[in-house]
Amino acid sequence: MVYGIVFTMGYLCYDLIVQVWYCGEAQDMLGVIIFHHISIFVGLVGSMVVGYGFITVAFFVLTIEVSSIFLNYRSIYSKEELNRPHGILLQLTFVILFTLSRMLMLPYYVYLEFEMAYWLWA
């Protein structure tokens, strides 16, 4: 799990560089993008420093990023291609994964994180 977290931190650095210097269309969201990447990076480093079960929870929280693959892949398609069967399947996969990972599981993972923090410092 630590290797997965370290790999993700490397990817976050790479993605931040790409977003800041190469993605001109996202300049209006640059502050949000920078805050998003830095806060995730700090949280992952913190989970490794604290240890205990935080590494496991941090790794599970990273499962919410699985839906990002289909979101980014969807942006490659034109609107006409998204109306074809493979485009519809791609969008449907994104909606299902987004709902399962971000809307259902993320609150549970955050609850686990706070529960662990409470028992650690109580």
Residue, then its C-alpha position, 0 to 999 in steps of 0.5 A: m500500500v505504501y508503494g501505491i501511495v508513493f506512486t500516486m504522489g509522483y503522479l500528483c506532482y506530474d499531473l500538477i506540472v501538466q495542469v499548470w504549464y500545459c493545460g491552457e483551458a483550465q487556467d480559470m480553475l488553476g487555484v482549485i487544481i493547485f489546492h486539490h493536488i497539494s492537499i492530497f499530497v499532504g494527506l498522503v504524506g501524513s498518512m505514512v508519517v502517522g502509520y497505524g491504519f492511516i495508510t490503509v485508509a489513504f489507499f482506499v481513499l485513492t480508489i475514488e480516483v478510478s472514475s477519473i480514468f473514464l472522465n479523462y478518456r471521455s474528454i477525448y471523444s467528440k459529442e458525436e462519438l459519445n452518442r455511439p454505443h462505445g461512447i454511451l458505454l464509456q459514459l455509463t461506466f463513468v457514472i456507475l464508478f463515480t456514484l459507487s466510489r465518490m458518492l457512496m464510499l468516500p463518506y465511509y472512508v472519511y468516517l474511518e479516518f476520523e474514527m482512527a484519529y479519535w482512537l489514536w489521540a484519545 
